[in-house]
């Protein structure tokens, strides 16, 4: 099959298929093409539909409880107050107790223009405890815990590691799982906590780092410039972090870079592939997982 023409910021290598590879399909933010991103509705639906892996984001409340949310804050783009009134200025989860976060706000009840066919459901945030309980009923579904530590906006990596891994350990899940983060120190905190508890932690470093409110285009251009000048090294960065893998945007996916990463013993995940052409093309690349908002089939 002729490879789809894909415009990227890098020079893509030839698109010959890699025999014997079958990347796992991950439901990005629980399956944002199905229901509101990171919502209980999306996550439970993906599990019940038997997706291979559910990817979701975790932030801590002020009392150290992990909840499923992409950003360190709640805002009007995705959430509202319980009475339906707008939030106004961002409300940071590190400033809300779990009781306040669940009792005062609903998320997902606002149509998302990026996913016009997704269900619109207003719900309280889902806790990690709830998610792990739901996952226990679907032991074949893998879990990808994307940890959202942001300096100055959240607690540090050590607090996240203890709060999250202690719950995963207590749940004694049969589900395969791994965590990811975009900071080396967070990877090290999780790996260190696991080692101290005799718990195996599989981790993946998100590369490059896209800070909140940053321009993704600017970050991508800076990254490619840094790589070209020999100032940035994805594989070295992951190895110094002690990560088991790397997760990168498909727009920065270079076949040689990926082959080298796998040769170095790193797993590779690509995000976020939301068309059938992209999924078809990259399913034949030497990667371990494709992260998509449409785990059951993209438009």
C-alpha positions as a Python dict, from the first residue, in 0.01 Angstrom:
ca = {
    (1, 'X'): (0, 0, 0),
    (2, 'X'): (133, 344, -87),
    (3, 'X'): (224, 541, 226),
    (4, 'X'): (2, 836, 307),
    (5, 'X'): (158, 1175, 252),
    (6, 'X'): (217, 1323, 598),
    (7, 'X'): (346, 1673, 657),
    (8, 'X'): (581, 1682, 954),
    (9, 'X'): (854, 1901, 1089),
    (10, 'X'): (1110, 1632, 1019),
    (11, 'X'): (1220, 1440, 712),
    (12, 'X'): (1040, 1108, 733),
    (13, 'X'): (1223, 799, 624),
    (14, 'X'): (1080, 560, 369),
    (15, 'X'): (754, 395, 473),
    (16, 'X'): (836, 29, 434),
    (17, 'X'): (634, -183, 677),
    (18, 'X'): (805, -355, 971),
    (19, 'X'): (711, -722, 976),
    (20, 'X'): (585, -876, 1295),
    (21, 'X'): (495, -551, 1474),
    (22, 'X'): (150, -474, 1604),
    (23, 'X'): (142, -158, 1819),
    (24, 'X'): (-111, -144, 2101),
    (25, 'X'): (-393, 106, 2054),
    (26, 'X'): (-432, 346, 2347),
    (27, 'X'): (-745, 548, 2421),
    (28, 'X'): (-610, 903, 2467),
    (29, 'X'): (-758, 1080, 2770),
    (30, 'X'): (-986, 783, 2815),
    (31, 'X'): (-1118, 809, 2459),
    (32, 'X'): (-1196, 1176, 2397),
    (33, 'X'): (-1362, 1094, 2066),
    (34, 'X'): (-1625, 893, 2255),
    (35, 'X'): (-1706, 1113, 2555),
    (36, 'X'): (-1557, 1411, 2740),
    (37, 'X'): (-1180, 1381, 2776),
    (38, 'X'): (-1059, 1217, 3099),
    (39, 'X'): (-1419, 1165, 3205),
    (40, 'X'): (-1570, 872, 3387),
    (41, 'X'): (-1797, 817, 3086),
    (42, 'X'): (-1506, 795, 2841),
    (43, 'X'): (-1289, 572, 3059),
    (44, 'X'): (-1562, 326, 3155),
    (45, 'X'): (-1691, 310, 2796),
    (46, 'X'): (-1342, 235, 2664),
    (47, 'X'): (-1294, -39, 2921),
    (48, 'X'): (-1632, -196, 2847),
    (49, 'X'): (-1563, -181, 2473),
    (50, 'X'): (-1240, -372, 2529),
    (51, 'X'): (-978, -122, 2413),
    (52, 'X'): (-622, -243, 2456),
    (53, 'X'): (-498, 42, 2677),
    (54, 'X'): (-667, 339, 2844),
    (55, 'X'): (-447, 648, 2879),
    (56, 'X'): (-549, 911, 3134),
    (57, 'X'): (-398, 1207, 3320),
    (58, 'X'): (-355, 1249, 3695),
    (59, 'X'): (-334, 1558, 3918),
    (60, 'X'): (-337, 1580, 4300),
    (61, 'X'): (-587, 1776, 4507),
    (62, 'X'): (-474, 1982, 4806),
    (63, 'X'): (-524, 1679, 5033),
    (64, 'X'): (-310, 1460, 4808),
    (65, 'X'): (-583, 1261, 4632),
    (66, 'X'): (-515, 1171, 4265),
    (67, 'X'): (-797, 1273, 4032),
    (68, 'X'): (-825, 1230, 3656),
    (69, 'X'): (-761, 1566, 3489),
    (70, 'X'): (-532, 1684, 3212),
    (71, 'X'): (-444, 2028, 3345),
    (72, 'X'): (-341, 2136, 3696),
    (73, 'X'): (-650, 2356, 3695),
    (74, 'X'): (-1022, 2362, 3614),
    (75, 'X'): (-1146, 2623, 3368),
    (76, 'X'): (-1444, 2721, 3156),
    (77, 'X'): (-1322, 2529, 2851),
    (78, 'X'): (-1426, 2196, 3002),
    (79, 'X'): (-1587, 2256, 3342),
    (80, 'X'): (-1844, 2469, 3525),
    (81, 'X'): (-1964, 2518, 3878),
    (82, 'X'): (-2229, 2281, 4008),
    (83, 'X'): (-2500, 2545, 3958),
    (84, 'X'): (-2397, 2584, 3593),
    (85, 'X'): (-2226, 2920, 3636),
    (86, 'X'): (-1886, 2977, 3476),
    (87, 'X'): (-1568, 2926, 3675),
    (88, 'X'): (-1405, 3249, 3560),
    (89, 'X'): (-1039, 3249, 3648),
    (90, 'X'): (-862, 2914, 3657),
    (91, 'X'): (-906, 2718, 3978),
    (92, 'X'): (-599, 2509, 4061),
    (93, 'X'): (-658, 2158, 4190),
    (94, 'X'): (-374, 2196, 4439),
    (95, 'X'): (-592, 2462, 4605),
    (96, 'X'): (-902, 2239, 4624),
    (97, 'X'): (-967, 1952, 4861),
    (98, 'X'): (-1119, 1640, 4708),
    (99, 'X'): (-1453, 1733, 4867),
    (100, 'X'): (-1440, 2077, 4708),
    (101, 'X'): (-1331, 1945, 4368),
    (102, 'X'): (-1610, 1688, 4355),
    (103, 'X'): (-1878, 1889, 4530),
    (104, 'X'): (-1838, 2227, 4364),
    (105, 'X'): (-1757, 2149, 3998),
    (106, 'X'): (-1880, 1944, 3702),
    (107, 'X'): (-1674, 1874, 3392),
    (108, 'X'): (-1757, 1746, 3045),
    (109, 'X'): (-2095, 1913, 3007),
    (110, 'X'): (-1962, 2161, 2753),
    (111, 'X'): (-1951, 2053, 2385),
    (112, 'X'): (-1595, 2012, 2265),
    (113, 'X'): (-1549, 2156, 1914),
    (114, 'X'): (-1255, 1921, 1859),
    (115, 'X'): (-1487, 1621, 1905),
    (116, 'X'): (-1833, 1717, 1776),
    (117, 'X'): (-1957, 1357, 1779),
    (118, 'X'): (-1851, 1282, 2136),
    (119, 'X'): (-2114, 1252, 2407),
    (120, 'X'): (-2167, 1559, 2624),
    (121, 'X'): (-2192, 1452, 2988),
    (122, 'X'): (-2149, 1672, 3296),
    (123, 'X'): (-1984, 1474, 3577),
    (124, 'X'): (-1764, 1524, 3883),
    (125, 'X'): (-1399, 1439, 3834),
    (126, 'X'): (-1310, 1071, 3858),
    (127, 'X'): (-1067, 967, 4130),
    (128, 'X'): (-785, 722, 4069),
    (129, 'X'): (-943, 495, 4330),
    (130, 'X'): (-1263, 481, 4126),
    (131, 'X'): (-1071, 415, 3808),
    (132, 'X'): (-871, 131, 3962),
    (133, 'X'): (-1192, -25, 4093),
    (134, 'X'): (-1342, -8, 3743),
    (135, 'X'): (-1025, -153, 3589),
    (136, 'X'): (-1040, -455, 3821),
    (137, 'X'): (-1345, -570, 3626),
    (138, 'X'): (-1150, -552, 3298),
    (139, 'X'): (-812, -713, 3377),
    (140, 'X'): (-711, -737, 3010),
    (141, 'X'): (-727, -359, 2961),
    (142, 'X'): (-389, -191, 3008),
    (143, 'X'): (-355, 138, 3195),
    (144, 'X'): (-131, 431, 3101),
    (145, 'X'): (-102, 678, 3389),
    (146, 'X'): (15, 1016, 3257),
    (147, 'X'): (137, 1213, 3558),
    (148, 'X'): (89, 1591, 3534),
    (149, 'X'): (351, 1744, 3763),
    (150, 'X'): (404, 2113, 3685),
    (151, 'X'): (645, 2313, 3904),
    (152, 'X'): (464, 2591, 4086),
    (153, 'X'): (122, 2454, 3988),
    (154, 'X'): (117, 2112, 4153),
    (155, 'X'): (282, 1911, 4426),
    (156, 'X'): (622, 1762, 4344),
    (157, 'X'): (708, 1424, 4193),
    (158, 'X'): (767, 1256, 4528),
    (159, 'X'): (416, 1345, 4647),
    (160, 'X'): (266, 1218, 4321),
    (161, 'X'): (468, 896, 4335),
    (162, 'X'): (356, 808, 4686),
    (163, 'X'): (-9, 904, 4632),
    (164, 'X'): (-42, 716, 4303),
    (165, 'X'): (178, 412, 4351),
    (166, 'X'): (49, 334, 4698),
    (167, 'X'): (-300, 310, 4550),
    (168, 'X'): (-188, 99, 4255),
    (169, 'X'): (-2, -130, 4495),
    (170, 'X'): (-301, -165, 4726),
    (171, 'X'): (-534, -240, 4433),
    (172, 'X'): (-322, -545, 4336),
    (173, 'X'): (-440, -513, 3978),
    (174, 'X'): (-394, -780, 3718),
    (175, 'X'): (-401, -508, 3451),
    (176, 'X'): (-70, -429, 3281),
    (177, 'X'): (19, -66, 3342),
    (178, 'X'): (288, 198, 3303),
    (179, 'X'): (329, 565, 3389),
    (180, 'X'): (462, 859, 3193),
    (181, 'X'): (576, 1211, 3275),
    (182, 'X'): (749, 1495, 3096),
    (183, 'X'): (1008, 1565, 3367),
    (184, 'X'): (1307, 1343, 3444),
    (185, 'X'): (1275, 1403, 3817),
    (186, 'X'): (920, 1270, 3814),
    (187, 'X'): (1030, 950, 3639),
    (188, 'X'): (1306, 914, 3899),
    (189, 'X'): (1063, 972, 4186),
    (190, 'X'): (834, 695, 4062),
    (191, 'X'): (1118, 455, 3989),
    (192, 'X'): (1269, 531, 4331),
    (193, 'X'): (942, 479, 4519),
    (194, 'X'): (884, 152, 4340),
    (195, 'X'): (1235, 29, 4416),
    (196, 'X'): (1191, 113, 4784),
    (197, 'X'): (865, -82, 4798),
    (198, 'X'): (983, -375, 4587),
    (199, 'X'): (734, -271, 4320),
    (200, 'X'): (812, -284, 3950),
    (201, 'X'): (741, 48, 3781),
    (202, 'X'): (745, 78, 3403),
    (203, 'X'): (791, 436, 3293),
    (204, 'X'): (804, 640, 2976),
    (205, 'X'): (950, 987, 2937),
    (206, 'X'): (735, 1226, 2735),
    (207, 'X'): (966, 1406, 2492),
    (208, 'X'): (996, 1690, 2432),
    (209, 'X'): (840, 1874, 2724),
    (210, 'X'): (543, 2095, 2636),
    (211, 'X'): (490, 2329, 2936),
    (212, 'X'): (134, 2454, 3000),
    (213, 'X'): (32, 2742, 2774),
    (214, 'X'): (338, 2693, 2553),
    (215, 'X'): (321, 2700, 2175),
    (216, 'X'): (343, 2342, 2051),
    (217, 'X'): (478, 2465, 1718),
    (218, 'X'): (753, 2667, 1886),
    (219, 'X'): (850, 2375, 2110),
    (220, 'X'): (864, 2141, 1810),
    (221, 'X'): (1079, 2381, 1608),
    (222, 'X'): (1314, 2439, 1900),
    (223, 'X'): (1342, 2065, 1954),
    (224, 'X'): (1429, 1991, 1593),
    (225, 'X'): (1684, 2273, 1593),
    (226, 'X'): (1837, 2139, 1914),
    (227, 'X'): (1854, 1787, 1773),
    (228, 'X'): (2010, 1913, 1451),
    (229, 'X'): (2277, 2103, 1644),
    (230, 'X'): (2348, 1805, 1865),
    (231, 'X'): (2224, 1986, 2176),
    (232, 'X'): (1925, 1758, 2242),
    (233, 'X'): (1929, 1381, 2260),
    (234, 'X'): (1599, 1199, 2314),
    (235, 'X'): (1759, 863, 2392),
    (236, 'X'): (2017, 1008, 2628),
    (237, 'X'): (1750, 1213, 2804),
    (238, 'X'): (1536, 903, 2861),
    (239, 'X'): (1831, 695, 2978),
    (240, 'X'): (1944, 962, 3225),
    (241, 'X'): (1591, 974, 3362),
    (242, 'X'): (1595, 598, 3412),
    (243, 'X'): (1288, 560, 3190),
    (244, 'X'): (1190, 237, 3016),
    (245, 'X'): (1050, 416, 2713),
    (246, 'X'): (981, 742, 2534),
    (247, 'X'): (652, 894, 2424),
    (248, 'X'): (665, 1156, 2152),
    (249, 'X'): (426, 1336, 1916),
    (250, 'X'): (391, 1171, 1578),
    (251, 'X'): (489, 1498, 1412),
    (252, 'X'): (841, 1453, 1554),
    (253, 'X'): (858, 1082, 1478),
    (254, 'X'): (1171, 1006, 1279),
    (255, 'X'): (1218, 642, 1183),
    (256, 'X'): (1592, 640, 1247),
    (257, 'X'): (1540, 798, 1589),
    (258, 'X'): (1279, 537, 1676),
    (259, 'X'): (1491, 246, 1553),
    (260, 'X'): (1781, 374, 1761),
    (261, 'X'): (1557, 408, 2067),
    (262, 'X'): (1437, 51, 2036),
    (263, 'X'): (1795, -68, 1985),
    (264, 'X'): (1879, 106, 2313),
    (265, 'X'): (1610, -103, 2483),
    (266, 'X'): (1347, 171, 2502),
    (267, 'X'): (982, 123, 2421),
    (268, 'X'): (826, 390, 2199),
    (269, 'X'): (475, 537, 2209),
    (270, 'X'): (342, 793, 1959),
    (271, 'X'): (67, 1048, 2022),
    (272, 'X'): (-192, 1168, 1915),
    (273, 'X'): (-291, 998, 1587),
    (274, 'X'): (-649, 1086, 1500),
    (275, 'X'): (-702, 985, 1138),
    (276, 'X'): (-726, 643, 981),
    (277, 'X'): (-438, 732, 744),
    (278, 'X'): (-207, 818, 1033),
    (279, 'X'): (-299, 505, 1226),
    (280, 'X'): (-253, 288, 919),
    (281, 'X'): (86, 437, 837),
    (282, 'X'): (236, 431, 1186),
    (283, 'X'): (97, 89, 1270),
    (284, 'X'): (369, -35, 1033),
    (285, 'X'): (645, 155, 1212),
    (286, 'X'): (863, -4, 1484),
    (287, 'X'): (665, 142, 1775),
    (288, 'X'): (499, -17, 2076),
    (289, 'X'): (182, 192, 2105),
    (290, 'X'): (-28, 443, 1912),
    (291, 'X'): (-222, 688, 2126),
    (292, 'X'): (-548, 810, 1972),
    (293, 'X'): (-872, 979, 2073),
    (294, 'X'): (-1049, 720, 1855),
    (295, 'X'): (-941, 377, 1985),
    (296, 'X'): (-1221, 200, 1796),
    (297, 'X'): (-1140, 357, 1462),
    (298, 'X'): (-1051, 708, 1354),
    (299, 'X'): (-1235, 916, 1093),
}
